[in-house]
Amino acid sequence: MIHFVLSISRQGKVRLTKWYSPYTQRERTKVIQELSGMILTRGPKLCNIVEWRGFKVVYRRYAGLYFCMCVNHEDNELEILEIIQYFVETLNRYFGSVCELDLIFHFHQTYYILDEILIAGELQESSKTTVHRLIDAQVIC
């Protein structure tokens, strides 16, 4: 199960958060501070998986953004990396080449795309063509 999804810029600014487990606002702030400090200081050649509070945080860097997902210790890391890749490919298809400004100014579309892929911390739809068809059919203002 995915507990939360974060997107963090290289400067440490949070650009996207989606929480699937209950966290208070104070806990969320602490989680973001801890993980951004931990992930942003790691070298580019290090593994994309971090052990954290009994969970695994799987992250991937695309351009100036880090996409992170926190999962249970038993979950498959490669599957989560594929979900991150799938999410970014879908964003790229929708926005052209996704950048930090797309997440800032089009956050409604970004959350809609994420909700088409994940529901309650689980992968909802694995077919790219189905998700692309649903996103194309939806008129997002």
Disulfide bonds with the S-S distance in Angstrom:
none
